[in-house]
Amino acid sequence: MNIRVGDVLKLKKKHPCGSLEWEVLRTGADIKLKCLGCGRMTMQPRSSVEKSIRSIQPRDSAERM
């Protein structure tokens, strides 16, 4: 799966703050995500993030909003 820094991911499960959207800050074997609802940052294994993705909003379209 092609996940790049700056992409906004919409995940299947809600964060406790209620947001479904996360910004990708770092990629590799682990992915660093920032919640767009509350600003909390977390590192998760790439495999678990890829399983929980509902949609990917590429970096280019995120900048236009």
Biopython code that builds the backbone (N, CA, C, O; Angstrom):
import numpy as np
from Bio.PDB.StructureBuilder import StructureBuilder

atoms = [
    (1, "MET", "N", (0.846, -1.175, 0.000)),
    (1, "MET", "CA", (0.000, 0.000, 0.000)),
    (1, "MET", "C", (0.893, 1.240, 0.000)),
    (1, "MET", "O", (1.913, 1.282, 0.688)),
    (2, "ASN", "N", (0.501, 2.235, -0.770)),
    (2, "ASN", "CA", (1.323, 3.437, -0.928)),
    (2, "ASN", "C", (0.861, 4.515, 0.057)),
    (2, "ASN", "O", (-0.074, 5.264, -0.228)),
    (3, "ILE", "N", (1.513, 4.587, 1.201)),
    (3, "ILE", "CA", (1.217, 5.595, 2.218)),
    (3, "ILE", "C", (2.405, 6.531, 2.282)),
    (3, "ILE", "O", (3.538, 6.090, 2.474)),
    (4, "ARG", "N", (2.152, 7.836, 2.120)),
    (4, "ARG", "CA", (3.242, 8.808, 2.136)),
    (4, "ARG", "C", (3.038, 9.830, 3.239)),
    (4, "ARG", "O", (1.926, 10.025, 3.730)),
    (5, "VAL", "N", (4.132, 10.481, 3.619)),
    (5, "VAL", "CA", (4.063, 11.535, 4.629)),
    (5, "VAL", "C", (3.160, 12.656, 4.112)),
    (5, "VAL", "O", (3.296, 13.091, 2.969)),
    (6, "GLY", "N", (2.249, 13.114, 4.950)),
    (6, "GLY", "CA", (1.321, 14.179, 4.581)),
    (6, "GLY", "C", (-0.055, 13.675, 4.188)),
    (6, "GLY", "O", (-1.011, 14.450, 4.163)),
    (7, "ASP", "N", (-0.176, 12.376, 3.877)),
    (7, "ASP", "CA", (-1.483, 11.816, 3.537)),
    (7, "ASP", "C", (-2.392, 11.843, 4.757)),
    (7, "ASP", "O", (-1.919, 11.780, 5.891)),
    (8, "VAL", "N", (-3.690, 11.936, 4.524)),
    (8, "VAL", "CA", (-4.680, 11.858, 5.599)),
    (8, "VAL", "C", (-5.400, 10.525, 5.451)),
    (8, "VAL", "O", (-5.990, 10.233, 4.411)),
    (9, "LEU", "N", (-5.341, 9.721, 6.514)),
    (9, "LEU", "CA", (-5.971, 8.403, 6.508)),
    (9, "LEU", "C", (-7.283, 8.464, 7.266)),
    (9, "LEU", "O", (-7.366, 9.077, 8.331)),
    (10, "LYS", "N", (-8.303, 7.831, 6.720)),
    (10, "LYS", "CA", (-9.564, 7.663, 7.426)),
    (10, "LYS", "C", (-9.583, 6.203, 7.874)),
    (10, "LYS", "O", (-9.588, 5.293, 7.046)),
    (11, "LEU", "N", (-9.595, 5.987, 9.189)),
    (11, "LEU", "CA", (-9.524, 4.642, 9.740)),
    (11, "LEU", "C", (-10.908, 4.105, 10.079)),
    (11, "LEU", "O", (-11.877, 4.862, 10.138)),
    (12, "LYS", "N", (-10.997, 2.785, 10.304)),
    (12, "LYS", "CA", (-12.272, 2.134, 10.585)),
    (12, "LYS", "C", (-12.783, 2.433, 11.990)),
    (12, "LYS", "O", (-13.985, 2.613, 12.185)),
    (13, "LYS", "N", (-11.886, 2.487, 12.965)),
    (13, "LYS", "CA", (-12.291, 2.724, 14.350)),
    (13, "LYS", "C", (-12.062, 4.182, 14.735)),
    (13, "LYS", "O", (-11.103, 4.811, 14.286)),
    (14, "LYS", "N", (-12.959, 4.713, 15.576)),
    (14, "LYS", "CA", (-12.815, 6.087, 16.054)),
    (14, "LYS", "C", (-11.771, 6.164, 17.158)),
    (14, "LYS", "O", (-11.599, 5.235, 17.947)),
    (15, "HIS", "N", (-11.078, 7.297, 17.189)),
    (15, "HIS", "CA", (-10.202, 7.625, 18.307)),
    (15, "HIS", "C", (-11.116, 8.042, 19.465)),
    (15, "HIS", "O", (-12.233, 8.491, 19.206)),
    (16, "PRO", "N", (-10.698, 7.916, 20.715)),
    (16, "PRO", "CA", (-11.559, 8.320, 21.831)),
    (16, "PRO", "C", (-12.092, 9.757, 21.727)),
    (16, "PRO", "O", (-13.137, 10.058, 22.305)),
    (17, "CYS", "N", (-11.409, 10.636, 21.016)),
    (17, "CYS", "CA", (-11.904, 12.014, 20.849)),
    (17, "CYS", "C", (-13.047, 12.085, 19.834)),
    (17, "CYS", "O", (-13.726, 13.107, 19.737)),
    (18, "GLY", "N", (-13.259, 11.012, 19.083)),
    (18, "GLY", "CA", (-14.350, 10.966, 18.111)),
    (18, "GLY", "C", (-13.931, 11.112, 16.664)),
    (18, "GLY", "O", (-14.765, 10.984, 15.767)),
    (19, "SER", "N", (-12.667, 11.377, 16.415)),
    (19, "SER", "CA", (-12.183, 11.595, 15.051)),
    (19, "SER", "C", (-11.814, 10.270, 14.383)),
    (19, "SER", "O", (-11.349, 9.339, 15.041)),
    (20, "LEU", "N", (-12.026, 10.199, 13.081)),
    (20, "LEU", "CA", (-11.618, 9.039, 12.284)),
    (20, "LEU", "C", (-10.390, 9.351, 11.426)),
    (20, "LEU", "O", (-9.804, 8.438, 10.845)),
    (21, "GLU", "N", (-9.990, 10.623, 11.337)),
    (21, "GLU", "CA", (-8.939, 11.040, 10.411)),
    (21, "GLU", "C", (-7.603, 11.257, 11.109)),
    (21, "GLU", "O", (-7.534, 11.845, 12.188)),
    (22, "TRP", "N", (-6.537, 10.764, 10.463)),
    (22, "TRP", "CA", (-5.178, 10.849, 10.981)),
    (22, "TRP", "C", (-4.243, 11.321, 9.882)),
    (22, "TRP", "O", (-4.396, 10.923, 8.727)),
    (23, "GLU", "N", (-3.282, 12.160, 10.223)),
    (23, "GLU", "CA", (-2.260, 12.620, 9.281)),
    (23, "GLU", "C", (-1.010, 11.775, 9.467)),
    (23, "GLU", "O", (-0.608, 11.496, 10.596)),
    (24, "VAL", "N", (-0.391, 11.365, 8.357)),
    (24, "VAL", "CA", (0.840, 10.563, 8.405)),
    (24, "VAL", "C", (2.019, 11.513, 8.581)),
    (24, "VAL", "O", (2.229, 12.408, 7.764)),
    (25, "LEU", "N", (2.798, 11.312, 9.666)),
    (25, "LEU", "CA", (3.971, 12.140, 9.940)),
    (25, "LEU", "C", (5.274, 11.444, 9.577)),
    (25, "LEU", "O", (6.264, 12.105, 9.263)),
    (26, "ARG", "N", (5.282, 10.096, 9.619)),
    (26, "ARG", "CA", (6.506, 9.330, 9.359)),
    (26, "ARG", "C", (6.097, 7.955, 8.861)),
    (26, "ARG", "O", (5.101, 7.399, 9.324)),
    (27, "THR", "N", (6.857, 7.400, 7.918)),
    (27, "THR", "CA", (6.584, 6.057, 7.427)),
    (27, "THR", "C", (7.821, 5.195, 7.544)),
    (27, "THR", "O", (8.928, 5.706, 7.716)),
    (28, "GLY", "N", (7.644, 3.924, 7.454)),
    (28, "GLY", "CA", (8.708, 2.944, 7.569)),
    (28, "GLY", "C", (8.078, 1.646, 8.044)),
    (28, "GLY", "O", (6.945, 1.339, 7.673)),
    (29, "ALA", "N", (8.795, 0.876, 8.861)),
    (29, "ALA", "CA", (8.217, -0.331, 9.443)),
    (29, "ALA", "C", (7.093, 0.044, 10.397)),
    (29, "ALA", "O", (6.113, -0.689, 10.534)),
    (30, "ASP", "N", (7.239, 1.190, 11.056)),
    (30, "ASP", "CA", (6.184, 1.763, 11.894)),
    (30, "ASP", "C", (5.712, 3.045, 11.217)),
    (30, "ASP", "O", (6.454, 3.674, 10.462)),
    (31, "ILE", "N", (4.469, 3.421, 11.498)),
    (31, "ILE", "CA", (3.912, 4.651, 10.938)),
    (31, "ILE", "C", (3.533, 5.567, 12.086)),
    (31, "ILE", "O", (2.835, 5.156, 13.013)),
    (32, "LYS", "N", (3.998, 6.821, 12.023)),
    (32, "LYS", "CA", (3.648, 7.804, 13.044)),
    (32, "LYS", "C", (2.458, 8.597, 12.541)),
    (32, "LYS", "O", (2.495, 9.172, 11.453)),
    (33, "LEU", "N", (1.394, 8.623, 13.349)),
    (33, "LEU", "CA", (0.151, 9.281, 12.977)),
    (33, "LEU", "C", (-0.190, 10.384, 13.961)),
    (33, "LEU", "O", (0.141, 10.299, 15.143)),
    (34, "LYS", "N", (-0.855, 11.423, 13.465)),
    (34, "LYS", "CA", (-1.342, 12.510, 14.313)),
    (34, "LYS", "C", (-2.853, 12.607, 14.128)),
    (34, "LYS", "O", (-3.340, 12.762, 13.008)),
    (35, "CYS", "N", (-3.589, 12.517, 15.232)),
    (35, "CYS", "CA", (-5.047, 12.624, 15.189)),
    (35, "CYS", "C", (-5.418, 14.048, 14.793)),
    (35, "CYS", "O", (-4.904, 15.009, 15.364)),
    (36, "LEU", "N", (-6.311, 14.182, 13.814)),
    (36, "LEU", "CA", (-6.723, 15.507, 13.374)),
    (36, "LEU", "C", (-7.820, 16.089, 14.257)),
    (36, "LEU", "O", (-8.215, 17.241, 14.075)),
    (37, "GLY", "N", (-8.314, 15.305, 15.209)),
    (37, "GLY", "CA", (-9.314, 15.795, 16.140)),
    (37, "GLY", "C", (-8.697, 16.461, 17.349)),
    (37, "GLY", "O", (-9.040, 17.594, 17.686)),
    (38, "CYS", "N", (-7.770, 15.746, 18.013)),
    (38, "CYS", "CA", (-7.213, 16.252, 19.275)),
    (38, "CYS", "C", (-5.712, 16.536, 19.217)),
    (38, "CYS", "O", (-5.178, 17.174, 20.124)),
    (39, "GLY", "N", (-5.017, 16.075, 18.168)),
    (39, "GLY", "CA", (-3.590, 16.343, 18.037)),
    (39, "GLY", "C", (-2.683, 15.294, 18.651)),
    (39, "GLY", "O", (-1.462, 15.438, 18.598)),
    (40, "ARG", "N", (-3.246, 14.239, 19.234)),
    (40, "ARG", "CA", (-2.443, 13.175, 19.834)),
    (40, "ARG", "C", (-1.635, 12.467, 18.756)),
    (40, "ARG", "O", (-2.137, 12.243, 17.654)),
    (41, "MET", "N", (-0.381, 12.111, 19.061)),
    (41, "MET", "CA", (0.473, 11.398, 18.122)),
    (41, "MET", "C", (0.717, 9.985, 18.620)),
    (41, "MET", "O", (0.825, 9.750, 19.824)),
    (42, "THR", "N", (0.803, 9.037, 17.679)),
    (42, "THR", "CA", (1.019, 7.645, 18.030)),
    (42, "THR", "C", (1.846, 6.962, 16.950)),
    (42, "THR", "O", (1.799, 7.334, 15.777)),
    (43, "MET", "N", (2.607, 5.949, 17.374)),
    (43, "MET", "CA", (3.371, 5.112, 16.436)),
    (43, "MET", "C", (2.712, 3.734, 16.441)),
    (43, "MET", "O", (2.467, 3.157, 17.500)),
    (44, "GLN", "N", (2.429, 3.214, 15.248)),
    (44, "GLN", "CA", (1.805, 1.905, 15.129)),
    (44, "GLN", "C", (2.525, 1.109, 14.055)),
    (44, "GLN", "O", (3.066, 1.686, 13.112)),
    (45, "PRO", "N", (2.536, -0.217, 14.189)),
    (45, "PRO", "CA", (3.139, -1.044, 13.138)),
    (45, "PRO", "C", (2.398, -0.860, 11.812)),
    (45, "PRO", "O", (1.173, -0.735, 11.787)),
    (46, "ARG", "N", (3.146, -0.844, 10.726)),
    (46, "ARG", "CA", (2.565, -0.644, 9.394)),
    (46, "ARG", "C", (1.455, -1.649, 9.112)),
    (46, "ARG", "O", (0.429, -1.285, 8.538)),
    (47, "SER", "N", (1.640, -2.903, 9.503)),
    (47, "SER", "CA", (0.645, -3.941, 9.206)),
    (47, "SER", "C", (-0.706, -3.633, 9.853)),
    (47, "SER", "O", (-1.745, -3.827, 9.221)),
    (48, "SER", "N", (-0.710, -3.160, 11.093)),
    (48, "SER", "CA", (-1.988, -2.875, 11.753)),
    (48, "SER", "C", (-2.652, -1.625, 11.170)),
    (48, "SER", "O", (-3.879, -1.558, 11.092)),
    (49, "VAL", "N", (-1.861, -0.643, 10.763)),
    (49, "VAL", "CA", (-2.424, 0.566, 10.148)),
    (49, "VAL", "C", (-3.046, 0.213, 8.798)),
    (49, "VAL", "O", (-4.144, 0.675, 8.486)),
    (50, "GLU", "N", (-2.349, -0.608, 7.985)),
    (50, "GLU", "CA", (-2.866, -0.967, 6.668)),
    (50, "GLU", "C", (-4.183, -1.735, 6.777)),
    (50, "GLU", "O", (-5.055, -1.580, 5.922)),
    (51, "LYS", "N", (-4.342, -2.555, 7.810)),
    (51, "LYS", "CA", (-5.580, -3.306, 8.002)),
    (51, "LYS", "C", (-6.740, -2.401, 8.376)),
    (51, "LYS", "O", (-7.887, -2.695, 8.039)),
    (52, "SER", "N", (-6.458, -1.299, 9.072)),
    (52, "SER", "CA", (-7.536, -0.458, 9.596)),
    (52, "SER", "C", (-7.872, 0.745, 8.712)),
    (52, "SER", "O", (-8.692, 1.575, 9.106)),
    (53, "ILE", "N", (-7.264, 0.863, 7.532)),
    (53, "ILE", "CA", (-7.534, 2.002, 6.647)),
    (53, "ILE", "C", (-8.844, 1.812, 5.906)),
    (53, "ILE", "O", (-9.084, 0.768, 5.299)),
    (54, "ARG", "N", (-9.692, 2.837, 5.963)),
    (54, "ARG", "CA", (-10.935, 2.853, 5.195)),
    (54, "ARG", "C", (-10.706, 3.608, 3.882)),
    (54, "ARG", "O", (-11.171, 3.176, 2.827)),
    (55, "SER", "N", (-9.986, 4.743, 3.949)),
    (55, "SER", "CA", (-9.665, 5.498, 2.738)),
    (55, "SER", "C", (-8.416, 6.336, 2.971)),
    (55, "SER", "O", (-8.048, 6.635, 4.107)),
    (56, "ILE", "N", (-7.765, 6.711, 1.853)),
    (56, "ILE", "CA", (-6.567, 7.548, 1.898)),
    (56, "ILE", "C", (-6.839, 8.808, 1.094)),
    (56, "ILE", "O", (-7.227, 8.744, -0.072)),
    (57, "GLN", "N", (-6.630, 9.953, 1.731)),
    (57, "GLN", "CA", (-6.738, 11.234, 1.035)),
    (57, "GLN", "C", (-5.300, 11.673, 0.757)),
    (57, "GLN", "O", (-4.577, 12.047, 1.680)),
    (58, "PRO", "N", (-4.880, 11.628, -0.516)),
    (58, "PRO", "CA", (-3.489, 11.960, -0.835)),
    (58, "PRO", "C", (-3.104, 13.372, -0.409)),
    (58, "PRO", "O", (-3.948, 14.257, -0.270)),
    (59, "ARG", "N", (-1.822, 13.548, -0.212)),
    (59, "ARG", "CA", (-1.252, 14.820, 0.242)),
    (59, "ARG", "C", (-1.676, 15.979, -0.659)),
    (59, "ARG", "O", (-1.952, 17.067, -0.154)),
    (60, "ASP", "N", (-1.735, 15.778, -1.978)),
    (60, "ASP", "CA", (-2.067, 16.855, -2.920)),
    (60, "ASP", "C", (-3.466, 17.392, -2.679)),
    (60, "ASP", "O", (-3.653, 18.609, -2.649)),
    (61, "SER", "N", (-4.449, 16.530, -2.507)),
    (61, "SER", "CA", (-5.817, 17.003, -2.306)),
    (61, "SER", "C", (-6.007, 17.546, -0.893)),
    (61, "SER", "O", (-6.891, 18.374, -0.675)),
    (62, "ALA", "N", (-5.202, 17.102, 0.071)),
    (62, "ALA", "CA", (-5.295, 17.615, 1.439)),
    (62, "ALA", "C", (-4.845, 19.073, 1.490)),
    (62, "ALA", "O", (-5.368, 19.847, 2.291)),
    (63, "GLU", "N", (-3.886, 19.460, 0.649)),
    (63, "GLU", "CA", (-3.384, 20.822, 0.645)),
    (63, "GLU", "C", (-4.405, 21.784, 0.030)),
    (63, "GLU", "O", (-4.422, 22.964, 0.382)),
    (64, "ARG", "N", (-5.244, 21.305, -0.871)),
    (64, "ARG", "CA", (-6.225, 22.169, -1.528)),
    (64, "ARG", "C", (-7.378, 22.533, -0.615)),
    (64, "ARG", "O", (-8.074, 23.515, -0.876)),
    (65, "MET", "N", (-7.603, 21.773, 0.448)),
    (65, "MET", "CA", (-8.746, 22.016, 1.333)),
    (65, "MET", "C", (-8.503, 23.155, 2.269)),
    (65, "MET", "O", (-9.370, 23.484, 3.079)),
]
sb = StructureBuilder()
sb.init_structure("model")
sb.init_model(0)
sb.init_chain("A")
sb.init_seg("    ")
for serial, (resi, resn, name, xyz) in enumerate(atoms, 1):
    if name == "N":
        sb.init_residue(resn, " ", resi, " ")
    sb.init_atom(name, np.array(xyz, "f"), 0.0, 1.0, " ", f" {name:<3s}", serial, name[0])
structure = sb.get_structure()
